[in-house]
Amino acid sequence: MAPLSLLLLLLPPLLASASAPGGKYSRAANEEPERPAAANEFRIVRLNQIWEKAQRLPLSAVRLAELHSDLKLQEKDELAWKKLKADGLDADGEREARLRRRLHVIMAKYGMNGKKDAHLGDTNYIKDGLENDILDDPRLEKLWNKAKTSGKFSEEELDKLWREFRHHKEKVNEYNILLETVSRTEDIHKNMITPLEEEIPLKQELLHNKHAELKEKLHSINQGFERLRKVSHQGYDSSSEFEEPRVIDLWDMAKSTNFTEKELESLREELKHFEAKVEKHHHYQKQLEISHEKLKHVEGTGDKEHLSRNKEKYAMLEEKTKELGYKVKKHLQDLSSRISRGLQHNEL
């Protein structure tokens, strides 16, 4: 069996492309010519379908803006992959499989993967998340409940801590999806009767890369849990170098690499700039939620002029939040890739 065919068998059923001609997830549908921006939010049909479905879900304004940013980043990487594939690269299908895994994670993150327990619908870290979201892990639930009742955290610090818990949950979800993919790959390898001799080294290398990725993610998860345990018991350290959960995560990973002192210092400065960008994004998210609540109130008054002004402000805040969200996620992706390469170099 060709390597690309093998990987296509391993993709999560929800995200696998329909083989029937004209299917909504078919290759033909997703490679059709680009449409005008006014007609579609995204240039890839599948992503437009996900976005249109999201509009019908009870997602808050902030969660919709976050989803939009995630899909924009997914679109950018999928279009880049299509160019690579046209040039004959990604012969083993590894990049394609990674993109599909990431889309599966996005669907799960916003409760769009069809699972009953994936109800992240109308949650956001500002107000609803503290009451309605779930962590799916008794250890995390115990830590969170202890932190909430400890009296060691202000309301703002609880919001920040909740972002850390939710970030940790998303890392675990991504790890579980990758683990499932690796398990399927290994099962198929074991059940193959007579694999082609030239395919064996390629498949072994593919499995080795996946195991390395699993090890890296598990290391990050363990580090993250220890941090959550420490913070939940002791509160936040006022002398801590960073405050944003994702930045703390990256910095802890960076210190585990063999980067030189000069490289670490350069990375520290870049992380400070990244954290400022994240805080700016949080500011706009909060303003968007406030504007959304105000808009709903004004809609009930019947004041057309007031409604028009509020709609304009809301549209401006929504666009700015989406734009900043994309920039934050793209910067995070770049930083994560650089630090991951440093971790992989440690293994050599």
BELTAGI-V383474 format. One record per residue. N is the residue number from 1. RES is the residue in three letters. PHI is phi in whole degrees, -180 to 180 (999 if undefined). OMEGA is omega as a letter, one per 20 degrees, with the letter a starting at -180 (* if undefined). NEAR is the number of other ideal C-beta (glycine too) atoms within 8 Angstrom. Layout:
BEGIN
N|RES|PHI|OMEGA|NEAR ; N|RES|PHI|OMEGA|NEAR
END
This chain:
BEGIN
1|MET|999|a|7 ; 2|ALA|-65|a|6 ; 3|PRO|-55|a|13 ; 4|LEU|-65|r|10 ; 5|SER|-65|r|8 ; 6|LEU|-59|a|13 ; 7|LEU|-67|r|13 ; 8|LEU|-64|r|9 ; 9|LEU|-70|a|8 ; 10|LEU|-89|a|10 ; 11|LEU|-69|r|10 ; 12|PRO|-55|a|11 ; 13|PRO|-54|a|5 ; 14|LEU|-60|a|8 ; 15|LEU|-103|a|10 ; 16|ALA|-66|a|10 ; 17|SER|-73|r|8 ; 18|ALA|-68|a|8 ; 19|SER|-85|a|5 ; 20|ALA|-68|r|6 ; 21|PRO|-58|r|5 ; 22|GLY|82|r|6 ; 23|GLY|-62|a|10 ; 24|LYS|-68|r|8 ; 25|TYR|-112|a|10 ; 26|SER|-71|r|13 ; 27|ARG|-61|a|6 ; 28|ALA|-63|a|8 ; 29|ALA|-66|a|12 ; 30|ASN|-87|r|11 ; 31|GLU|-114|r|6 ; 32|GLU|-71|a|6 ; 33|PRO|-56|r|3 ; 34|GLU|-63|r|3 ; 35|ARG|-105|r|7 ; 36|PRO|-60|a|5 ; 37|ALA|-59|a|5 ; 38|ALA|-67|a|3 ; 39|ALA|-82|a|5 ; 40|ASN|-137|r|8 ; 41|GLU|-74|a|5 ; 42|PHE|-126|a|10 ; 43|ARG|-89|r|8 ; 44|ILE|-111|a|10 ; 45|VAL|-58|a|9 ; 46|ARG|-58|a|10 ; 47|LEU|-69|r|13 ; 48|ASN|-63|r|11 ; 49|GLN|-65|r|9 ; 50|ILE|-65|a|12 ; 51|TRP|-64|r|13 ; 52|GLU|-63|r|8 ; 53|LYS|-64|a|9 ; 54|ALA|-62|r|12 ; 55|GLN|-62|a|7 ; 56|ARG|-93|a|5 ; 57|LEU|-92|r|10 ; 58|PRO|-80|r|4 ; 59|LEU|-86|r|10 ; 60|SER|-70|r|11 ; 61|ALA|-60|a|10 ; 62|VAL|-66|a|13 ; 63|ARG|-66|r|14 ; 64|LEU|-64|r|11 ; 65|ALA|-65|r|14 ; 66|GLU|-66|r|10 ; 67|LEU|-61|r|13 ; 68|HIS|-58|r|13 ; 69|SER|-65|r|13 ; 70|ASP|-62|a|11 ; 71|LEU|-70|r|13 ; 72|LYS|-63|r|11 ; 73|LEU|-68|r|12 ; 74|GLN|-61|r|13 ; 75|GLU|-61|a|12 ; 76|LYS|-57|a|9 ; 77|ASP|-73|r|10 ; 78|GLU|-68|r|11 ; 79|LEU|-66|r|10 ; 80|ALA|-65|r|8 ; 81|TRP|-64|a|12 ; 82|LYS|-61|r|9 ; 83|LYS|-67|r|8 ; 84|LEU|-62|a|10 ; 85|LYS|-64|r|10 ; 86|ALA|-62|r|6 ; 87|ASP|-88|r|6 ; 88|GLY|85|r|5 ; 89|LEU|-91|a|6 ; 90|ASP|57|a|10 ; 91|ALA|-63|a|7 ; 92|ASP|-86|r|9 ; 93|GLY|76|a|12 ; 94|GLU|-65|a|10 ; 95|ARG|-66|r|9 ; 96|GLU|-63|a|12 ; 97|ALA|-64|r|12 ; 98|ARG|-66|r|8 ; 99|LEU|-64|r|12 ; 100|ARG|-69|r|12 ; 101|ARG|-62|a|13 ; 102|ARG|-66|r|11 ; 103|LEU|-65|r|10 ; 104|HIS|-61|r|13 ; 105|VAL|-63|r|12 ; 106|ILE|-61|a|13 ; 107|MET|-61|r|12 ; 108|ALA|-66|a|13 ; 109|LYS|-59|a|10 ; 110|TYR|-106|r|14 ; 111|GLY|67|a|10 ; 112|MET|-115|a|11 ; 113|ASN|-100|r|9 ; 114|GLY|83|a|5 ; 115|LYS|-89|a|6 ; 116|LYS|-65|a|4 ; 117|ASP|-90|a|6 ; 118|ALA|-94|a|10 ; 119|HIS|-97|r|7 ; 120|LEU|-93|a|9 ; 121|GLY|-39|a|10 ; 122|ASP|-99|a|9 ; 123|THR|-102|r|10 ; 124|ASN|-155|a|12 ; 125|TYR|-70|a|9 ; 126|ILE|-74|a|10 ; 127|LYS|-143|a|6 ; 128|ASP|-70|a|11 ; 129|GLY|-59|a|12 ; 130|LEU|-65|a|11 ; 131|GLU|-105|a|5 ; 132|ASN|-106|a|7 ; 133|ASP|-75|r|11 ; 134|ILE|-126|a|5 ; 135|LEU|-106|r|9 ; 136|ASP|60|a|7 ; 137|ASP|-151|a|8 ; 138|PRO|-56|r|5 ; 139|ARG|-65|r|7 ; 140|LEU|-69|r|13 ; 141|GLU|-59|a|9 ; 142|LYS|-64|r|8 ; 143|LEU|-63|a|12 ; 144|TRP|-64|r|13 ; 145|ASN|-64|r|8 ; 146|LYS|-64|a|10 ; 147|ALA|-65|a|13 ; 148|LYS|-62|a|9 ; 149|THR|-99|a|6 ; 150|SER|-77|a|9 ; 151|GLY|78|a|4 ; 152|LYS|-90|a|6 ; 153|PHE|-121|r|12 ; 154|SER|-76|r|5 ; 155|GLU|-61|r|6 ; 156|GLU|-65|r|6 ; 157|GLU|-69|r|10 ; 158|LEU|-66|r|12 ; 159|ASP|-60|a|11 ; 160|LYS|-65|r|11 ; 161|LEU|-65|r|14 ; 162|TRP|-62|r|13 ; 163|ARG|-62|r|11 ; 164|GLU|-66|r|14 ; 165|PHE|-63|a|13 ; 166|ARG|-67|r|11 ; 167|HIS|-61|r|12 ; 168|HIS|-64|r|13 ; 169|LYS|-61|r|12 ; 170|GLU|-66|r|10 ; 171|LYS|-64|r|12 ; 172|VAL|-66|r|11 ; 173|ASN|-59|a|11 ; 174|GLU|-65|r|12 ; 175|TYR|-62|a|12 ; 176|ASN|-65|r|8 ; 177|ILE|-65|r|13 ; 178|LEU|-65|r|13 ; 179|LEU|-61|r|9 ; 180|GLU|-63|r|9 ; 181|THR|-64|r|13 ; 182|VAL|-64|r|12 ; 183|SER|-61|r|8 ; 184|ARG|-65|r|10 ; 185|THR|-60|a|14 ; 186|GLU|-65|r|9 ; 187|ASP|-62|a|8 ; 188|ILE|-66|r|11 ; 189|HIS|-61|a|10 ; 190|LYS|-67|a|6 ; 191|ASN|-87|r|6 ; 192|MET|-74|a|8 ; 193|ILE|-75|a|3 ; 194|THR|-134|r|4 ; 195|PRO|-65|r|9 ; 196|LEU|-64|a|6 ; 197|GLU|-59|a|5 ; 198|GLU|-72|a|6 ; 199|GLU|-85|a|11 ; 200|ILE|-59|r|9 ; 201|PRO|-61|a|7 ; 202|LEU|-65|a|10 ; 203|LYS|-69|r|13 ; 204|GLN|-65|r|8 ; 205|GLU|-66|r|8 ; 206|LEU|-61|r|12 ; 207|LEU|-65|r|12 ; 208|HIS|-62|r|8 ; 209|ASN|-64|r|9 ; 210|LYS|-67|r|12 ; 211|HIS|-67|r|9 ; 212|ALA|-64|r|10 ; 213|GLU|-66|r|9 ; 214|LEU|-61|a|12 ; 215|LYS|-63|r|8 ; 216|GLU|-64|a|11 ; 217|LYS|-67|r|12 ; 218|LEU|-66|r|9 ; 219|HIS|-61|r|11 ; 220|SER|-65|r|11 ; 221|ILE|-64|a|12 ; 222|ASN|-63|r|8 ; 223|GLN|-62|a|12 ; 224|GLY|-64|r|13 ; 225|PHE|-66|r|10 ; 226|GLU|-62|r|8 ; 227|ARG|-66|r|11 ; 228|LEU|-60|r|13 ; 229|ARG|-63|a|9 ; 230|LYS|-66|a|8 ; 231|VAL|-66|a|12 ; 232|SER|-61|a|12 ; 233|HIS|-86|a|6 ; 234|GLN|-108|a|7 ; 235|GLY|85|a|8 ; 236|TYR|-80|r|10 ; 237|ASP|-86|a|6 ; 238|SER|-65|a|4 ; 239|SER|-93|a|4 ; 240|SER|-60|a|8 ; 241|GLU|-69|a|5 ; 242|PHE|-129|a|10 ; 243|GLU|-120|a|8 ; 244|GLU|-71|a|10 ; 245|PRO|-52|a|9 ; 246|ARG|-66|r|9 ; 247|VAL|-71|r|13 ; 248|ILE|-59|r|13 ; 249|ASP|-59|a|12 ; 250|LEU|-64|a|13 ; 251|TRP|-66|r|13 ; 252|ASP|-62|r|10 ; 253|MET|-65|a|14 ; 254|ALA|-62|a|12 ; 255|LYS|-71|r|7 ; 256|SER|-89|r|9 ; 257|THR|-88|r|11 ; 258|ASN|-102|r|6 ; 259|PHE|-60|r|8 ; 260|THR|-72|r|6 ; 261|GLU|-59|r|5 ; 262|LYS|-65|r|6 ; 263|GLU|-66|r|8 ; 264|LEU|-65|r|11 ; 265|GLU|-65|r|8 ; 266|SER|-64|r|8 ; 267|LEU|-66|r|14 ; 268|ARG|-58|r|10 ; 269|GLU|-64|r|8 ; 270|GLU|-66|r|9 ; 271|LEU|-66|r|13 ; 272|LYS|-65|r|9 ; 273|HIS|-65|r|8 ; 274|PHE|-64|r|13 ; 275|GLU|-63|r|12 ; 276|ALA|-63|r|8 ; 277|LYS|-66|r|12 ; 278|VAL|-64|r|12 ; 279|GLU|-63|r|9 ; 280|LYS|-63|r|9 ; 281|HIS|-64|r|13 ; 282|HIS|-60|r|8 ; 283|HIS|-60|a|8 ; 284|TYR|-69|r|12 ; 285|GLN|-61|r|13 ; 286|LYS|-64|r|9 ; 287|GLN|-64|r|9 ; 288|LEU|-65|r|15 ; 289|GLU|-63|r|14 ; 290|ILE|-62|r|8 ; 291|SER|-63|a|13 ; 292|HIS|-65|r|11 ; 293|GLU|-65|r|8 ; 294|LYS|-66|r|9 ; 295|LEU|-63|r|12 ; 296|LYS|-62|r|8 ; 297|HIS|-67|a|8 ; 298|VAL|-66|r|11 ; 299|GLU|-60|a|7 ; 300|GLY|-84|a|6 ; 301|THR|-89|a|8 ; 302|GLY|81|r|4 ; 303|ASP|-83|a|7 ; 304|LYS|-65|a|6 ; 305|GLU|-65|r|6 ; 306|HIS|-63|r|9 ; 307|LEU|-63|a|12 ; 308|SER|-62|r|8 ; 309|ARG|-64|a|8 ; 310|ASN|-69|r|12 ; 311|LYS|-65|r|9 ; 312|GLU|-63|r|8 ; 313|LYS|-65|a|9 ; 314|TYR|-63|a|12 ; 315|ALA|-62|r|8 ; 316|MET|-64|a|8 ; 317|LEU|-66|r|12 ; 318|GLU|-64|a|11 ; 319|GLU|-65|a|8 ; 320|LYS|-66|r|9 ; 321|THR|-65|r|14 ; 322|LYS|-63|a|12 ; 323|GLU|-62|r|8 ; 324|LEU|-66|r|12 ; 325|GLY|-60|r|13 ; 326|TYR|-64|a|12 ; 327|LYS|-63|r|10 ; 328|VAL|-63|a|13 ; 329|LYS|-68|r|11 ; 330|LYS|-68|r|10 ; 331|HIS|-64|r|10 ; 332|LEU|-63|r|11 ; 333|GLN|-62|a|9 ; 334|ASP|-63|r|8 ; 335|LEU|-64|a|13 ; 336|SER|-62|a|9 ; 337|SER|-64|a|8 ; 338|ARG|-63|a|9 ; 339|ILE|-71|r|13 ; 340|SER|-63|r|10 ; 341|ARG|-63|r|8 ; 342|GLY|-66|r|12 ; 343|LEU|-67|r|13 ; 344|GLN|-65|r|10 ; 345|HIS|-65|r|9 ; 346|ASN|-62|a|9 ; 347|GLU|-76|a|6 ; 348|LEU|-78|*|4
END
